[in-house]
């Protein structure tokens, strides 16, 4: 199987050589690499990873497509193991691997607090994916024919991968290799650290999936996950004093609120003349208790 490796690249000079070297070390040799942006094989004005990957998808012709972020890297057997998996399991349209976190210097370790817990998302897995995206983009290999006319959602700069996996999971089975064949690099510029934008992207992806899903057994857990995301957005808005948005999100998330969420929901529902001095007193009391 010919594999086209798609690497979106923006301000990644520090890491791109490591990513490319990991591709060149693959034991599966029938491959081509398409790098998009920043003086690479293809160039375009920065439009986000979705547009970059879509540009590469339109010009590549391999039977399979693999995605590699410019700051991540692969272990030498990664593609070979995945191609073998797809060859022996024609019912699978996508196969992903376990990951290993590395730090900015490429050493094992680091911590990405917003990364969801990895688990074996495989088989008929739409129900699992509606609750949580546990698939790292750089670990994915997929058959081109399962894409049909689908691409990453242009303009969605966070959770664009989740949005695509949800569409694919509705029509094909996923495979999983429980070996850490993909290195995910944790550093200060990881997109996953931009919490509010990430949450907004997740909400968009999930709302699109809910709109496509008629099965009540799938919609119930999806709505549960939606309330969790909205609750997180409510807390984020509260922390930056965007009271109107916090009130809106807390109202939507009510069944999923914990004690802090309910306290903050009550706080943002108070008249401003009461809320502001009460919040000032609470902050002073909290500061005194933690001093």
Backbone bond lengths (Angstrom), bond angles and torsions (degrees), N, CA, C in turn:
res aa  C-N    CA-C-N  psi(-1)  N-CA   C-N-CA  omega(-1)  CA-C   N-CA-C  phi
1 X - - - 1.461 - - 1.529 110.04 -
2 X 1.300 116.12 130.72 1.457 121.01 174.74 1.531 108.75 -79.72
3 X 1.331 116.40 131.39 1.460 122.43 -179.95 1.517 109.27 -114.64
4 X 1.318 116.43 125.94 1.458 121.58 171.42 1.521 108.37 -97.47
5 X 1.314 116.57 123.39 1.463 122.84 -178.72 1.522 108.25 -98.81
6 X 1.316 116.77 120.85 1.463 122.32 -176.47 1.527 109.49 -108.08
7 X 1.343 115.27 122.65 1.460 121.25 -177.32 1.528 109.11 -124.54
8 X 1.338 119.20 105.08 1.467 120.15 171.51 1.523 108.91 -77.05
9 X 1.319 116.92 137.44 1.467 119.85 -171.64 1.519 109.94 -137.32
10 X 1.316 116.79 123.24 1.463 121.79 173.86 1.519 108.60 -145.99
11 X 1.319 115.69 120.57 1.470 121.12 179.83 1.531 111.74 52.14
12 X 1.325 115.53 43.93 1.468 120.07 -175.51 1.517 112.21 -117.27
13 X 1.324 117.58 26.30 1.463 120.55 -176.34 1.530 111.94 -57.48
14 X 1.324 116.27 -29.60 1.470 120.11 -176.88 1.524 111.72 -69.73
15 X 1.343 117.28 -26.53 1.460 120.11 -170.92 1.527 114.88 -119.57
16 X 1.329 118.66 -17.93 1.460 120.60 -169.80 1.523 112.29 -61.37
17 X 1.330 118.07 -34.77 1.464 119.70 179.86 1.528 110.70 -62.81
18 X 1.329 116.67 -40.12 1.459 121.12 178.96 1.526 110.33 -63.75
19 X 1.340 116.02 -41.69 1.470 119.91 178.66 1.525 110.98 -63.01
20 X 1.338 116.65 -47.38 1.465 120.43 -178.38 1.528 111.85 -65.50
21 X 1.321 116.52 -39.08 1.466 119.12 177.77 1.526 111.09 -61.81
22 X 1.334 116.53 -36.85 1.463 118.94 179.60 1.526 111.03 -68.08
23 X 1.336 117.54 -29.50 1.462 120.72 175.23 1.530 110.18 -71.35
24 X 1.313 115.79 -43.67 1.469 119.88 -178.81 1.528 112.37 -66.15
25 X 1.334 117.73 -22.08 1.465 121.49 179.19 1.525 113.19 -86.45
26 X 1.332 117.51 0.20 1.460 119.89 -178.12 1.528 110.94 -63.53
27 X 1.315 116.06 136.62 1.469 119.97 177.13 1.526 111.40 -74.80
28 X 1.319 117.13 -20.97 1.475 120.41 171.14 1.522 107.10 -81.53
29 X 1.319 116.79 115.46 1.458 120.50 -169.46 1.529 114.54 -98.04
30 X 1.327 118.19 -13.49 1.463 120.36 -177.97 1.522 108.67 -84.88
31 X 1.329 115.13 82.58 1.460 119.28 -175.69 1.523 110.78 -149.88
32 X 1.311 114.99 161.88 1.459 122.90 173.19 1.522 107.16 -136.96
33 X 1.322 116.35 151.91 1.459 121.49 -177.63 1.523 109.32 -116.94
34 X 1.330 115.97 131.37 1.462 121.60 175.15 1.524 107.44 -122.35
35 X 1.340 116.00 114.35 1.460 122.02 179.01 1.520 107.69 -107.46
36 X 1.313 117.04 130.17 1.457 121.05 -175.72 1.522 110.08 -115.57
37 X 1.374 114.60 129.71 1.462 123.17 173.06 1.536 111.18 95.56
38 X 1.342 115.78 158.83 1.465 124.50 171.87 1.518 113.10 58.13
39 X 1.348 116.86 50.59 1.458 120.88 175.15 1.499 114.04 70.82
40 X 1.333 117.50 28.41 1.456 121.01 -176.97 1.516 109.92 -96.33
41 X 1.322 115.92 -158.52 1.458 119.51 -178.74 1.515 110.86 -58.08
42 X 1.339 115.74 -41.04 1.452 121.49 174.35 1.513 107.78 -123.39
43 X 1.356 116.76 146.95 1.453 120.45 177.52 1.512 109.27 -123.18
44 X 1.343 116.24 147.16 1.449 121.26 172.26 1.515 107.35 -155.75
45 X 1.343 116.28 157.53 1.449 119.85 172.87 1.522 108.44 -62.19
46 X 1.336 115.75 145.52 1.458 118.08 -175.42 1.523 111.70 -61.36
47 X 1.325 116.07 122.27 1.462 122.74 178.84 1.521 111.40 -130.52
48 X 1.306 117.55 8.27 1.458 120.54 -179.42 1.514 111.92 97.85
49 X 1.343 116.84 165.15 1.462 120.96 -175.66 1.518 113.97 -64.19
50 X 1.333 117.84 -31.54 1.468 119.46 179.82 1.517 110.77 -60.26
51 X 1.343 116.23 -51.54 1.461 120.24 -178.41 1.515 111.34 -64.21
52 X 1.339 117.37 -38.29 1.463 120.36 179.63 1.528 111.00 -63.20
53 X 1.331 116.72 -46.36 1.463 119.40 179.24 1.520 111.48 -65.45
54 X 1.330 117.27 -37.72 1.465 119.82 179.22 1.523 111.62 -65.08
55 X 1.331 116.75 -39.33 1.465 120.24 177.09 1.526 110.34 -58.11
56 X 1.337 115.98 -43.95 1.460 120.21 179.84 1.526 111.58 -68.80
57 X 1.323 117.51 -39.32 1.463 120.46 179.17 1.524 111.64 -59.17
58 X 1.324 116.66 -35.97 1.469 120.27 -175.70 1.522 113.12 -72.83
59 X 1.329 117.34 -23.40 1.467 118.99 -178.53 1.522 112.98 -104.11
60 X 1.324 117.66 -11.42 1.467 120.30 -178.45 1.524 109.77 -88.98
61 X 1.344 116.12 156.06 1.462 120.65 -172.61 1.529 113.79 -133.56
62 X 1.308 119.16 6.40 1.452 121.24 -177.25 1.517 113.07 -66.10
63 X 1.326 116.65 157.99 1.469 121.51 176.80 1.526 111.58 -65.57
64 X 1.338 116.02 -30.06 1.460 121.96 -179.83 1.522 109.50 -126.34
65 X 1.321 114.65 155.57 1.462 121.74 178.96 1.520 108.44 -127.50
66 X 1.327 115.72 132.27 1.461 121.62 174.50 1.521 108.44 -120.98
67 X 1.316 116.06 144.49 1.462 121.32 179.75 1.527 109.18 -112.87
68 X 1.333 114.76 136.70 1.464 120.09 178.07 1.514 108.19 -139.52
69 X 1.325 117.64 115.90 1.455 120.27 174.48 1.521 108.91 -68.90
70 X 1.324 116.16 148.16 1.461 120.98 -171.00 1.522 113.25 -66.42
71 X 1.333 118.62 -15.53 1.463 120.28 178.75 1.532 112.39 -103.20
72 X 1.320 117.24 3.96 1.466 121.13 176.94 1.527 110.50 -105.14
73 X 1.321 117.42 178.87 1.464 120.13 178.39 1.532 109.47 -156.80
74 X 1.327 114.92 165.69 1.463 121.71 -177.44 1.519 111.71 -115.89
75 X 1.317 115.84 156.22 1.457 122.10 169.21 1.535 108.28 -84.46
76 X 1.308 119.17 151.82 1.474 121.88 -170.27 1.523 115.66 -55.42
77 X 1.324 118.50 -33.67 1.464 121.04 -176.69 1.520 113.51 -88.91
78 X 1.314 117.65 3.14 1.463 120.71 -170.98 1.524 112.28 -56.87
79 X 1.312 118.31 -57.87 1.464 120.41 -176.74 1.530 111.83 -66.68
80 X 1.319 117.24 -39.27 1.463 120.25 179.90 1.529 110.92 -59.61
81 X 1.332 116.52 -43.87 1.461 120.02 179.66 1.523 111.20 -65.05
82 X 1.318 116.16 -38.30 1.464 119.29 -178.23 1.528 111.83 -72.65
83 X 1.329 116.97 -41.79 1.467 120.11 178.04 1.526 109.57 -60.82
84 X 1.330 117.17 -43.42 1.454 120.87 177.98 1.524 110.93 -60.36
85 X 1.323 116.74 -39.54 1.460 121.58 179.32 1.530 110.29 -61.65
86 X 1.326 117.40 -45.99 1.462 120.47 -178.65 1.528 111.49 -68.56
87 X 1.328 116.95 -35.80 1.469 119.80 179.79 1.525 111.62 -63.60
88 X 1.307 116.67 -37.31 1.470 119.99 -176.47 1.528 112.50 -91.22
89 X 1.332 117.41 -5.68 1.466 120.94 -179.74 1.529 109.02 -133.90
90 X 1.316 117.31 77.19 1.474 120.59 -176.81 1.514 113.65 -62.15
91 X 1.342 117.98 -16.82 1.465 119.97 178.90 1.524 112.10 -76.10
92 X 1.335 117.33 -14.82 1.468 122.19 -179.44 1.526 110.53 -88.75
93 X 1.311 115.86 131.98 1.459 119.81 175.78 1.513 112.98 -102.93
94 X 1.332 116.98 -15.42 1.472 121.85 -177.03 1.518 107.80 -145.84
95 X 1.334 115.83 140.09 1.459 120.67 174.44 1.524 108.70 -135.35
96 X 1.327 115.96 134.89 1.467 120.60 178.86 1.522 109.03 -127.47
97 X 1.315 115.83 169.65 1.459 120.75 -175.27 1.526 110.75 -123.11
98 X 1.314 115.07 165.25 1.458 120.25 168.27 1.529 108.39 -66.47
99 X 1.338 116.21 161.05 1.460 120.39 -178.60 1.523 110.76 -121.99
100 X 1.339 114.12 160.74 1.454 122.04 170.12 1.524 106.93 -122.08
101 X 1.319 117.52 130.72 1.458 120.00 176.94 1.528 109.84 -82.15
102 X 1.324 115.09 135.85 1.464 121.46 175.24 1.524 108.58 -124.51
103 X 1.328 115.76 158.77 1.463 119.13 179.23 1.519 110.58 -89.68
104 X 1.319 116.60 -176.54 1.461 120.86 -175.80 1.527 112.28 -59.33
105 X 1.341 117.22 -29.37 1.466 121.32 -179.95 1.522 112.66 -84.80
106 X 1.337 117.15 -2.68 1.454 120.44 179.41 1.516 114.46 90.46
107 X 1.336 116.61 8.35 1.461 120.52 179.45 1.527 110.16 -90.61
108 X 1.336 117.58 144.87 1.471 119.71 178.59 1.522 110.88 -56.83
109 X 1.311 115.85 137.88 1.455 121.09 -179.35 1.509 110.13 132.00
110 X 1.323 116.38 -154.57 1.450 120.57 -174.99 1.512 109.37 81.47
111 X 1.296 116.27 166.77 1.461 120.46 -179.99 1.511 108.69 -147.50
112 X 1.315 115.96 130.13 1.464 121.91 176.14 1.524 107.33 -113.63
113 X 1.338 117.84 97.28 1.464 120.51 -172.46 1.517 113.93 -62.82
114 X 1.336 119.18 -25.10 1.455 121.02 -178.33 1.519 113.06 -93.47
115 X 1.335 117.63 -0.08 1.459 119.86 177.65 1.522 109.37 -73.47
116 X 1.336 118.11 127.50 1.459 118.82 177.85 1.516 111.24 -66.11
117 X 1.317 115.69 154.94 1.454 120.69 178.53 1.528 109.77 -61.07
118 X 1.328 116.31 129.20 1.460 119.95 179.30 1.523 110.15 -71.57
119 X 1.290 117.57 138.10 1.445 120.87 173.68 1.514 109.45 -150.83
120 X 1.318 115.96 167.33 1.455 120.88 -172.61 1.524 110.33 -77.56
121 X 1.323 116.36 81.70 1.461 121.73 176.91 1.517 107.64 -80.73
122 X 1.320 116.17 104.72 1.455 119.21 -173.47 1.522 111.13 -153.75
123 X 1.333 115.08 169.04 1.452 120.43 -178.75 1.514 111.07 71.45
124 X 1.331 116.18 -143.70 1.453 122.13 175.83 1.529 106.64 -82.39
125 X 1.312 117.03 91.80 1.464 120.86 -163.15 1.528 114.71 -115.95
126 X 1.333 118.25 18.30 1.462 119.26 -179.38 1.526 111.06 -59.18
127 X 1.324 117.99 -41.11 1.464 120.69 -179.47 1.521 111.34 -60.19
128 X 1.331 116.60 -41.82 1.468 120.66 178.67 1.518 110.76 -65.88
129 X 1.333 116.52 -43.86 1.460 120.35 -178.02 1.523 112.79 -67.62
130 X 1.315 117.83 -29.49 1.459 120.03 177.63 1.522 111.59 -66.09
131 X 1.319 117.42 -22.60 1.457 120.73 177.81 1.519 112.72 -90.57
132 X 1.333 117.42 -31.71 1.466 119.18 -176.20 1.527 110.12 -166.44
133 X 1.324 115.28 138.80 1.458 119.83 173.37 1.521 108.66 -86.59
134 X 1.323 116.45 108.01 1.464 120.80 178.99 1.522 110.45 -112.77
135 X 1.332 116.46 29.21 1.465 121.35 -179.97 1.520 108.88 -118.59
136 X 1.318 116.78 121.72 1.458 122.42 177.71 1.521 109.12 -85.85
137 X 1.327 117.19 128.44 1.463 121.58 -173.97 1.521 112.05 -55.50
138 X 1.310 117.77 -41.96 1.467 120.88 -177.08 1.520 112.85 -68.58
139 X 1.325 117.26 -9.52 1.467 120.09 179.55 1.525 112.72 -95.56
140 X 1.337 118.13 -1.87 1.464 122.01 -169.21 1.526 112.78 -91.31
141 X 1.321 115.54 137.56 1.462 123.78 165.03 1.527 106.00 -128.06
142 X 1.329 117.98 131.62 1.454 119.90 -179.79 1.523 110.90 -135.62
143 X 1.315 114.69 155.44 1.464 120.86 174.21 1.526 108.18 -75.02
144 X 1.324 116.23 134.49 1.457 118.68 -179.17 1.525 111.80 -61.88
145 X 1.332 117.47 -35.46 1.463 118.64 -174.32 1.525 112.97 -67.49
146 X 1.354 118.21 -21.06 1.459 117.96 178.55 1.528 111.48 -74.83
147 X 1.327 116.76 -18.57 1.462 119.68 178.79 1.523 111.65 -67.20
148 X 1.353 116.77 -35.57 1.447 118.66 -172.76 1.521 108.36 58.72
149 X 1.296 117.36 -125.94 1.463 120.89 176.36 1.503 113.37 -98.87
150 X 1.324 117.42 9.41 1.458 120.41 -177.03 1.527 112.09 -75.41
151 X 1.319 114.26 147.87 1.464 122.63 174.29 1.517 107.44 -139.59
152 X 1.324 116.05 178.45 1.455 120.26 169.71 1.530 108.73 -68.99
153 X 1.305 116.80 147.00 1.462 121.16 -177.48 1.524 109.60 -72.34
154 X 1.321 116.96 112.17 1.463 121.75 179.87 1.526 109.54 -62.60
155 X 1.307 115.77 138.08 1.451 120.89 179.55 1.512 113.88 91.41
156 X 1.319 117.41 -14.28 1.462 120.86 176.59 1.521 107.49 -93.67
157 X 1.333 116.63 108.63 1.461 121.24 -172.64 1.527 112.83 -94.56
158 X 1.303 117.93 -7.85 1.459 122.05 176.93 1.523 107.29 -139.37
159 X 1.313 116.35 139.85 1.468 123.21 -178.24 1.518 112.42 69.09
160 X 1.332 117.07 16.21 1.465 119.55 176.31 1.524 111.40 -64.70
161 X 1.323 116.43 -30.04 1.466 119.52 177.24 1.536 110.45 -70.32
162 X 1.334 116.96 -45.12 1.458 121.10 178.68 1.528 110.76 -57.55
163 X 1.326 115.77 -42.42 1.460 120.35 179.15 1.528 111.41 -57.48
164 X 1.345 117.07 -42.74 1.464 120.26 179.59 1.522 111.29 -71.66
165 X 1.346 118.09 -42.63 1.467 119.31 179.92 1.533 110.63 -60.12
166 X 1.326 116.96 -38.09 1.462 119.97 179.25 1.527 111.33 -63.15
167 X 1.321 117.28 -39.66 1.464 119.79 177.90 1.531 110.85 -67.44
168 X 1.327 117.28 -41.82 1.458 120.24 -178.49 1.524 111.49 -69.83
169 X 1.324 117.46 -37.68 1.463 120.73 -177.73 1.521 112.44 -65.25
170 X 1.321 116.51 -19.10 1.460 119.75 178.23 1.526 111.98 -75.27
171 X 1.353 117.38 -12.27 1.470 118.30 -176.13 1.524 114.63 -135.31
172 X 1.331 118.66 -0.32 1.464 119.40 177.50 1.518 109.95 -148.76
173 X 1.325 116.36 159.82 1.450 121.56 176.42 1.525 109.92 -87.14
174 X 1.316 116.02 150.89 1.455 122.22 179.25 1.525 109.24 -106.92
175 X 1.328 115.55 146.58 1.448 121.73 172.87 1.520 110.69 -109.13
176 X 1.324 115.89 159.79 1.461 121.10 -178.37 1.517 109.50 -143.06
177 X 1.328 116.83 132.10 1.466 122.83 174.99 1.520 107.17 -109.19
178 X 1.317 116.00 115.39 1.460 121.06 -173.87 1.524 111.27 -83.86
179 X 1.309 115.98 55.38 1.461 123.50 173.78 1.525 107.92 -136.02
180 X 1.322 116.67 139.77 1.461 121.04 -177.82 1.534 109.67 -77.21
181 X 1.322 115.76 79.07 1.466 121.91 -177.67 1.528 112.23 -95.37
182 X 1.334 116.53 -1.40 1.462 122.63 -179.60 1.520 108.99 -125.10
183 X 1.319 116.87 130.09 1.461 121.44 175.31 1.532 109.23 -98.31
184 X 1.320 116.07 122.04 1.464 122.57 176.80 1.520 108.32 -101.69
185 X 1.337 116.24 118.61 1.464 120.26 -174.07 1.532 110.58 -88.80
186 X 1.329 116.06 128.69 1.461 123.02 178.83 1.524 108.65 -103.23
187 X 1.332 115.84 121.16 1.472 120.04 177.97 1.514 109.15 -153.18
188 X 1.310 117.33 176.37 1.463 121.07 -169.87 1.518 113.63 -66.11
189 X 1.316 119.30 -21.59 1.458 120.86 -176.96 1.518 113.00 -100.24
190 X 1.341 118.59 9.53 1.465 119.83 176.48 1.521 110.34 -56.11
191 X 1.331 116.47 134.97 1.455 120.68 178.85 1.525 111.77 -59.27
192 X 1.338 117.52 -29.73 1.458 120.13 -177.24 1.517 112.37 -65.25
193 X 1.326 118.36 -11.71 1.456 120.35 179.02 1.532 112.11 -84.96
194 X 1.314 119.24 -11.74 1.451 122.64 178.71 1.523 107.50 -86.32
195 X 1.325 115.35 79.01 1.458 120.68 -162.44 1.525 113.86 -60.01
196 X 1.330 118.04 -49.88 1.460 118.64 -173.50 1.529 111.85 -65.87
197 X 1.326 116.83 -42.75 1.461 119.43 178.14 1.527 111.08 -65.54
198 X 1.321 116.58 -36.32 1.451 120.04 177.21 1.528 110.73 -63.66
199 X 1.322 117.14 -45.28 1.452 120.95 179.63 1.523 111.57 -63.19
200 X 1.337 116.52 -40.30 1.466 120.13 178.33 1.525 110.74 -63.21
201 X 1.327 116.86 -39.68 1.461 120.54 177.07 1.519 111.34 -64.66
202 X 1.339 116.74 -41.20 1.459 120.65 178.01 1.524 110.99 -61.96
203 X 1.336 115.92 -39.99 1.456 119.70 179.61 1.525 110.94 -64.13
204 X 1.338 116.89 -41.31 1.471 120.64 177.21 1.524 110.95 -61.37
205 X 1.324 116.55 -47.75 1.469 120.40 -179.06 1.527 111.14 -61.19
206 X 1.322 116.50 -42.55 1.457 119.63 -177.37 1.524 111.44 -70.62
207 X 1.332 117.21 -40.13 1.461 119.74 178.50 1.525 111.23 -62.70
208 X 1.324 116.81 -37.70 1.464 120.08 177.29 1.532 110.50 -64.57
209 X 1.322 116.47 -40.64 1.463 120.05 179.93 1.528 111.14 -67.45
210 X 1.318 117.28 -41.48 1.460 120.73 178.40 1.528 110.66 -60.93
211 X 1.329 116.60 -40.59 1.467 120.54 179.80 1.524 112.07 -63.66
212 X 1.345 117.28 -27.02 1.472 121.23 -180.00 1.529 112.68 -88.51
213 X 1.331 117.51 -11.51 1.458 121.71 -169.64 1.519 110.70 -105.08
214 X 1.324 116.39 119.54 1.468 120.90 179.60 1.520 112.94 -96.85
215 X 1.327 118.14 -20.99 1.459 122.63 -174.62 1.536 110.53 -70.39
216 X 1.348 118.63 117.04 1.473 119.99 179.72 1.525 113.34 -58.29
217 X 1.328 117.23 -31.92 1.470 120.39 -179.85 1.522 111.34 -65.73
218 X 1.318 117.72 -26.23 1.460 122.17 176.30 1.525 111.51 -89.59
219 X 1.306 116.84 -34.32 1.466 120.13 -177.07 1.529 112.26 -68.98
220 X 1.339 117.76 -35.42 1.466 119.90 -177.62 1.529 112.76 -59.82
221 X 1.345 119.21 -53.03 1.476 117.78 177.86 1.521 112.73 -65.83
222 X 1.330 117.11 -29.94 1.459 119.89 178.59 1.528 110.37 -65.40
223 X 1.330 116.57 -42.21 1.469 119.45 177.88 1.529 110.57 -67.04
224 X 1.331 117.12 -34.65 1.453 119.23 175.48 1.515 111.65 -61.28
225 X 1.327 116.19 -44.89 1.460 120.33 178.03 1.530 110.69 -65.27
226 X 1.329 116.62 -36.96 1.467 119.97 179.09 1.527 110.50 -60.66
227 X 1.321 116.87 -43.02 1.459 119.60 179.42 1.528 111.60 -62.70
228 X 1.341 117.24 -35.95 1.468 120.14 177.44 1.527 110.89 -64.48
229 X 1.339 116.69 -42.84 1.462 120.67 179.83 1.525 110.35 -64.83
230 X 1.340 116.38 -44.40 1.458 120.53 -179.50 1.531 110.52 -64.08
231 X 1.339 117.02 -37.51 1.465 119.62 176.90 1.522 110.94 -62.35
232 X 1.325 116.94 -41.29 1.469 120.10 177.54 1.517 110.84 -63.96
233 X 1.333 117.62 -39.83 1.466 120.86 176.52 1.525 110.74 -64.32
234 X 1.328 116.89 -36.74 1.464 120.47 178.93 1.527 110.76 -62.89
235 X 1.340 116.79 -45.24 1.462 119.83 179.07 1.526 111.07 -64.14
236 X 1.330 116.73 -38.84 1.462 119.97 178.77 1.524 110.52 -62.87
237 X 1.329 117.15 -44.44 1.466 120.98 178.98 1.528 110.44 -64.90
238 X 1.325 116.85 -39.05 1.466 120.80 179.18 1.523 111.22 -62.04
239 X 1.339 116.13 -43.40 1.461 120.18 -177.47 1.521 112.24 -63.24
240 X 1.320 117.56 -28.46 1.470 118.78 178.64 1.535 112.19 -103.59
241 X 1.321 115.73 19.61 1.468 123.12 173.60 1.522 114.56 62.65
242 X 1.315 117.62 27.15 1.464 120.91 173.09 1.526 106.42 -89.62
243 X 1.315 116.07 82.58 1.460 122.19 -169.04 1.525 112.26 -66.57
244 X 1.328 117.62 -40.02 1.460 119.87 -178.35 1.524 111.50 -62.42
245 X 1.342 116.58 -45.36 1.460 119.26 178.88 1.525 110.98 -68.57
246 X 1.321 116.94 -39.53 1.462 120.06 178.72 1.523 110.19 -60.09
247 X 1.340 117.13 -44.62 1.469 120.72 179.84 1.527 110.67 -61.37
248 X 1.333 116.57 -44.52 1.464 120.89 179.90 1.529 111.32 -60.76
249 X 1.345 116.41 -47.70 1.462 120.14 -177.38 1.530 111.56 -69.44
250 X 1.347 117.97 -41.43 1.459 119.41 178.03 1.523 110.72 -60.50
251 X 1.332 117.16 -38.80 1.469 120.58 179.47 1.526 110.69 -62.51
252 X 1.333 117.09 -42.59 1.464 120.93 179.49 1.527 112.09 -68.03
253 X 1.339 116.48 -29.79 1.475 120.98 -172.84 1.520 113.46 -94.72
254 X 1.328 119.13 5.33 1.468 121.60 -169.00 1.527 115.70 -47.88
255 X 1.326 120.19 -44.50 1.473 116.96 -178.99 1.525 114.01 -64.82
256 X 1.335 117.30 -17.47 1.468 120.06 -176.27 1.523 112.63 -105.09
257 X 1.338 118.55 5.93 1.456 120.37 -174.84 1.526 111.53 -77.39
258 X 1.335 114.88 140.02 1.464 120.45 171.48 1.530 108.21 -91.39
259 X 1.322 117.38 -172.45 1.462 120.33 -176.12 1.521 112.02 -61.55
260 X 1.345 117.59 -39.58 1.460 119.84 177.62 1.521 110.53 -65.84
261 X 1.328 116.32 -40.17 1.457 119.63 178.76 1.515 112.29 -61.54
262 X 1.341 116.57 -43.89 1.458 119.49 178.42 1.524 111.15 -64.90
263 X 1.331 117.51 -40.30 1.468 120.10 178.79 1.522 110.77 -61.81
264 X 1.309 116.40 -42.14 1.466 119.49 179.98 1.528 111.41 -71.59
265 X 1.333 116.37 -34.25 1.466 119.40 177.08 1.524 110.40 -63.36
266 X 1.335 116.36 -43.30 1.457 119.70 175.98 1.523 110.42 -61.52
267 X 1.326 116.30 -41.49 1.463 120.58 -178.00 1.526 111.68 -62.06
268 X 1.332 117.47 -45.48 1.469 119.38 -177.47 1.519 111.73 -75.16
269 X 1.348 117.25 -12.69 1.466 120.68 178.20 1.524 112.22 -87.74
270 X 1.327 116.83 -10.74 1.466 120.86 179.18 1.524 110.44 -75.21
271 X 1.326 117.91 153.52 1.464 119.96 172.61 1.521 110.68 -59.38
272 X 1.320 116.33 148.33 1.467 120.45 -176.59 1.523 112.17 -56.72
273 X 1.341 116.77 -35.47 1.467 119.95 -178.22 1.520 112.10 -64.79
274 X 1.325 116.52 -25.59 1.460 121.06 177.65 1.528 110.76 -94.23
275 X 1.334 116.06 -40.35 1.467 121.13 -173.36 1.523 112.04 -64.11
276 X 1.321 117.62 -44.40 1.464 119.77 -173.37 1.520 112.99 -64.50
277 X 1.333 119.92 -51.24 1.480 117.64 177.44 1.527 112.91 -65.05
278 X 1.355 116.84 -34.40 1.465 119.14 178.39 1.521 110.76 -64.10
279 X 1.335 116.63 -39.58 1.461 119.81 -179.67 1.524 110.79 -69.52
280 X 1.332 116.59 -37.03 1.462 120.05 177.63 1.527 110.20 -62.87
281 X 1.349 116.71 -43.72 1.469 120.03 178.60 1.526 111.12 -63.13
282 X 1.334 116.18 -41.20 1.458 120.18 -179.20 1.527 111.04 -63.44
283 X 1.321 116.42 -41.95 1.474 119.68 179.74 1.519 110.68 -64.43
284 X 1.334 117.04 -40.05 1.464 119.77 178.85 1.534 109.97 -65.43
285 X 1.332 116.17 -42.62 1.456 119.62 -179.91 1.527 110.24 -64.85
286 X 1.314 117.06 -42.68 1.468 120.34 179.48 1.521 110.86 -63.13
287 X 1.345 115.93 -39.85 1.459 119.47 178.45 1.516 111.93 -64.47
288 X 1.326 115.83 -38.41 1.470 119.34 179.07 1.517 111.59 -68.89
289 X 1.326 117.23 -35.86 1.451 120.91 -179.14 1.544 112.52 -71.84
290 X 1.328 115.72 -30.33 1.458 119.65 -178.01 1.525 112.92 -95.68
291 X 1.322 116.77 -3.97 1.474 119.17 -178.12 1.527 110.53 -71.31
